[in-house]
Amino acid sequence: MSAAPGDGPAAPVQARQTQARQTKLSDRIYEQVLGLIVNGEFAIDARLPAEADLSARFAVSRPIVREALARLRDDGVIVSRQGAGSFVRRRPDRDVLRMAPVGSIADIQRCFEFRVVIEGEAAAFAAARHDQDTLADIGAALKALDAVIASGSLGVEADLDFHLSIARAARNHFFEATLQSILTHVGFAMNLARSLSLARPIERLHQVQAEHIAIFEAIRARDAEGARQAMRTHVDNARHRVFEGQ
């Protein structure tokens, strides 16, 4: 019997390549629609064009547009209203596009999603497994972040140290190795988020630090579930702060 089209060893590879092309294209549309919102073509509370109209405008299929809009909804930039379409919920700061390399914003957001899972579990293990030395390292990183707020500096290195010290306290080298492997993305996302926070009232920085303190206190108390949730909340909040807008 002859193989049906698409059967055989090459089929899964071709399917993955097609998926990769579609994902990359949806990322491009995601960033283009985001740019239109940031630059004011679509104001807050304005209705976006229908999927068919966006599909024609960008010369892509409707599923590609649908995926791009889904990511914008996940990021809190747009909201769907049943029977009415998609509407702009917030207008992110122009610095998001100015500071982020072209084609990188979708990956930055995916990095946040990944970190919610990985760092949440690392924090839970750190709560269960830390010793005096690793807890002291987390505390020292937390104090360094206090100094960053007092000086008004950016503090990306101190922020990275805080998260890495928690990964080390988990006593499973794969947590630290995973975080190190995406450190370029993590560092850039932190630079973007902290730069945007510096442009806000000082209360924003104190809010971010309060989240760090909540993580530390849960780890110190050996509250694994509390540490997991505090870390997940912090990383997810950081993700949404990038697109918060003025």
SULHU-V586073 format. One record per residue. RES is the residue in one letter. SS is DSSP state (hx for helix, st for strand, lp for the rest). OMEGA is omega in whole degrees, -180 to 180 (999 if undefined). D_CENTER is the distance of its C-alpha to the mean C-alpha in Angstrom with 1 decimal. Layout:
[[RES/SS/OMEGA/D_CENTER] [RES/SS/OMEGA/D_CENTER]]
//
This chain:
[[M/lp/180/49.2] [S/lp/-179/47.0] [A/lp/177/43.2] [A/lp/178/41.5] [P/lp/178/39.3] [G/lp/178/35.9] [D/lp/176/37.3] [G/lp/-175/37.5] [P/hx/-176/35.2] [A/hx/-174/33.8] [A/hx/179/32.5] [P/hx/179/29.3] [V/hx/179/28.5] [Q/hx/179/29.2] [A/hx/179/27.0] [R/hx/179/24.0] [Q/hx/177/24.8] [T/hx/179/25.0] [Q/hx/-179/21.7] [A/hx/179/20.1] [R/hx/-180/21.8] [Q/hx/179/20.8] [T/hx/180/17.1] [K/hx/-180/17.4] [L/hx/179/19.5] [S/hx/175/17.2] [D/hx/-180/14.4] [R/hx/179/17.2] [I/hx/176/18.2] [Y/hx/-178/14.7] [E/hx/179/14.7] [Q/hx/178/18.4] [V/hx/177/18.2] [L/hx/179/15.4] [G/hx/178/17.8] [L/hx/179/20.7] [I/hx/-180/19.0] [V/hx/-177/18.1] [N/lp/171/21.6] [G/lp/178/23.3] [E/lp/175/24.8] [F/lp/-177/23.4] [A/lp/175/23.7] [I/lp/-178/22.2] [D/lp/178/23.8] [A/lp/177/25.1] [R/st/175/25.3] [L/lp/174/23.8] [P/lp/179/26.3] [A/lp/180/26.9] [E/hx/-179/25.3] [A/hx/180/28.6] [D/hx/177/28.8] [L/hx/177/25.3] [S/hx/179/26.3] [A/hx/-178/29.5] [R/hx/-176/28.0] [F/hx/178/25.6] [A/lp/176/28.0] [V/lp/-179/25.8] [S/lp/179/26.3] [R/hx/176/25.3] [P/hx/178/23.1] [I/hx/178/21.0] [V/hx/-179/20.7] [R/hx/178/20.1] [E/hx/179/17.0] [A/hx/180/15.7] [L/hx/178/16.5] [A/hx/179/14.9] [R/hx/177/11.4] [L/hx/175/12.3] [R/hx/179/13.5] [D/hx/-179/10.5] [D/lp/178/8.6] [G/lp/-179/11.8] [V/lp/178/13.4] [I/st/178/16.3] [V/st/178/18.3] [S/st/175/21.0] [R/st/-173/24.5] [Q/lp/178/26.8] [G/lp/-177/29.5] [A/lp/180/28.3] [G/st/-178/25.3] [S/st/-177/21.9] [F/st/179/21.8] [V/st/-180/19.6] [R/lp/179/18.1] [R/lp/179/16.8] [R/lp/-179/17.1] [P/lp/179/14.3] [D/lp/178/15.9] [R/hx/-179/17.6] [D/hx/177/16.2] [V/hx/179/12.8] [L/hx/-179/15.1] [R/hx/-175/17.5] [M/hx/-176/15.3] [A/lp/175/13.1] [P/lp/179/15.3] [V/lp/178/16.4] [G/lp/-174/14.7] [S/lp/-170/11.5] [I/hx/179/9.1] [A/hx/179/8.7] [D/hx/177/8.2] [I/hx/-179/5.6] [Q/hx/176/3.5] [R/hx/178/5.6] [C/hx/176/5.2] [F/hx/180/2.6] [E/hx/180/5.3] [F/hx/-178/7.8] [R/hx/178/7.6] [V/hx/-178/8.3] [V/hx/-174/11.3] [I/hx/-176/12.5] [E/hx/174/12.3] [G/hx/179/13.6] [E/hx/177/16.5] [A/hx/179/17.1] [A/hx/179/17.5] [A/hx/178/19.9] [F/hx/178/21.9] [A/hx/178/22.0] [A/hx/-177/23.5] [A/hx/-167/26.1] [R/hx/-175/26.9] [H/lp/171/26.6] [D/lp/-176/29.9] [Q/hx/-177/31.2] [D/hx/-178/30.1] [T/hx/175/26.4] [L/hx/178/26.2] [A/hx/178/27.8] [D/hx/178/25.2] [I/hx/179/22.4] [G/hx/178/24.6] [A/hx/177/25.4] [A/hx/178/21.8] [L/hx/178/21.4] [K/hx/177/24.6] [A/hx/177/23.4] [L/hx/173/20.5] [D/hx/-180/23.3] [A/hx/178/25.1] [V/hx/179/22.3] [I/hx/-179/22.3] [A/hx/-177/26.1] [S/hx/-178/26.3] [G/lp/-180/23.7] [S/lp/-173/22.1] [L/lp/172/18.6] [G/lp/-180/18.3] [V/hx/-179/15.6] [E/hx/179/18.0] [A/hx/179/18.8] [D/hx/177/15.2] [L/hx/-180/14.9] [D/hx/180/18.3] [F/hx/-177/17.4] [H/hx/179/14.8] [L/hx/180/17.1] [S/hx/176/20.1] [I/hx/178/18.7] [A/hx/178/18.1] [R/hx/-179/21.7] [A/hx/179/23.0] [A/lp/177/22.0] [R/lp/171/24.9] [N/lp/-170/23.6] [H/hx/180/23.1] [F/hx/177/20.7] [F/hx/179/17.9] [E/hx/-180/18.5] [A/hx/179/19.2] [T/hx/180/15.9] [L/hx/178/13.9] [Q/hx/-176/16.4] [S/hx/179/16.1] [I/lp/-173/12.5] [L/hx/178/13.3] [T/hx/179/13.4] [H/hx/-179/9.8] [V/hx/-180/8.9] [G/hx/179/11.7] [F/hx/179/10.9] [A/hx/177/7.4] [M/hx/179/9.6] [N/hx/180/12.4] [L/hx/-177/10.8] [A/hx/-178/9.7] [R/hx/176/13.1] [S/hx/178/15.0] [L/hx/179/14.2] [S/hx/179/15.1] [L/hx/179/18.3] [A/lp/180/19.3] [R/lp/174/19.3] [P/lp/-175/22.0] [I/hx/179/22.3] [E/hx/179/21.4] [R/hx/-180/17.7] [L/hx/178/17.9] [H/hx/177/20.1] [Q/hx/179/17.6] [V/hx/-180/14.9] [Q/hx/177/17.8] [A/hx/177/19.0] [E/hx/176/15.9] [H/hx/-179/16.6] [I/hx/179/20.2] [A/hx/177/19.7] [I/hx/-179/18.1] [F/hx/-177/21.0] [E/hx/178/23.6] [A/hx/177/22.6] [I/hx/-180/22.8] [R/hx/-180/26.1] [A/lp/-176/27.5] [R/lp/177/26.7] [D/lp/-174/24.9] [A/hx/-179/22.8] [E/hx/177/21.5] [G/hx/179/20.9] [A/hx/178/18.9] [R/hx/-177/16.8] [Q/hx/179/16.1] [A/hx/179/15.7] [M/hx/179/13.0] [R/hx/178/11.1] [T/hx/-178/11.6] [H/hx/-178/10.6] [V/hx/179/7.2] [D/hx/176/6.7] [N/hx/179/8.7] [A/hx/178/6.9] [R/hx/-177/4.0] [H/hx/178/7.4] [R/hx/178/9.3] [V/hx/-176/8.2] [F/lp/-173/10.0] [E/lp/-177/12.6] [G/lp/-178/15.5] [Q/lp/999/18.8]]
//
